[in-house]
Amino acid sequence: MATLILVPGAWHGSWAFEAVTPLLEAAGHTVHSLTLTGLRPDDDDATVARADLDTHADDVVRLMDAFEITDATLVGHSYGGMVISAAADRTPGRVSRLVHLDA
């Protein structure tokens, strides 16, 4: 089965995938969803102001590193499509496919 990393669009977070995550896991997939830097409830104003596409691509790369993911399917919703494309460029050989969802 696949290891999926779900990346939300702008102004969304991991909660956007709450309904689909258990379904994917029940089908046997490993699922990671994230809330991007600057969009987390506890981010301060300075963090929000500094967050950009590079920051968000790094969020995905850090998750992949933390879980030692070497064969990921990156799923990006809306703005998340740009994030997953940038993250894939930074992790050659570690992403098996990109899924652009309304992106």
N, C-alpha and C positions, 0 to 999 in steps of 0.2 A: 504494500500500500504506500501511499504518498505521504510525505511530510509537507504540510501546507503552512505557509505563513500568510496570514490575512492582514492586509494593510488598508485601513479605512481612508475615505476621502477627507477633504478639509472639513474641519469643525465637527468631525466624528471621532469616535474612539473604538476601543475593542468591543464596547457594548453593542455596536452596530451588527456584530456577528453572533450575538448571544443565541439567536434562534437556530442558526445553521450549524454552529460548532458541535452541539451534541449529535446532530444527524451525521455529520462527517466522521466524528469519532466512532459512532455506532457502526459505520461502514468500514471501520478499520484504519482510518487515517490518523496520523498524528497532526494535531492542529495547534498552531500558535497564532494568537491575534494580538495586536499591539495598539496602544494609544501613542501617537507620535509626540515627541518632545514639543512643548509649547501648548499642547492641547490636554495635558493631564490636569486634573482638578487641583493638584498641589503645586503646579508650576508657578513661580513668581513672575512678576512683570518683566524682569530682565531676561529670564529664560524664554518667555513668550516672544519678546522683541528680537532675540538672537536667532530663533528657530527659522530654518529655511530648508530648501530642498536637500542641500548637503547634509544638514543635521539629520533630516528624516531618513535619508539613505543610510547614514551611519547607524541610526536606530535599528534598521533591519540587519545590517552587518553585525552589530553587537549581539543581537539576538541569535543570529546564526553561529557566531563564535561561542556564545555562552552555552548553547546546546549542542555544539560540535556538529552542526548540520552540514552535510556535504552533498546532499541531493535534494534540493528544495524545489517546491512549486510555489512561486510567489504569485499571490492574487492581490491585485490592486483595484480598489473601487475609486472611480472618479480621479481626483488628484493623486490618489495612491498609485495610479498607473505610472505616473512620472517617477514616483519614489521607487517602485519595484524595478523599473528600467535602469535607474541610476545605481541601485543596489546590485543588480545583476552585473553591471559593468565593473563593479568593485570586487566581485567574487567569481572570477572566471573559473569554470569547471565545477562550481558548487550549486548551480541552478539548472535544473533540468527543463523547466518550462516557466513561461510567464503567462498569466491569465489577466487580461485587462477587462474588468467588469464595469461597463458604462464609463470607460475611461477614454 
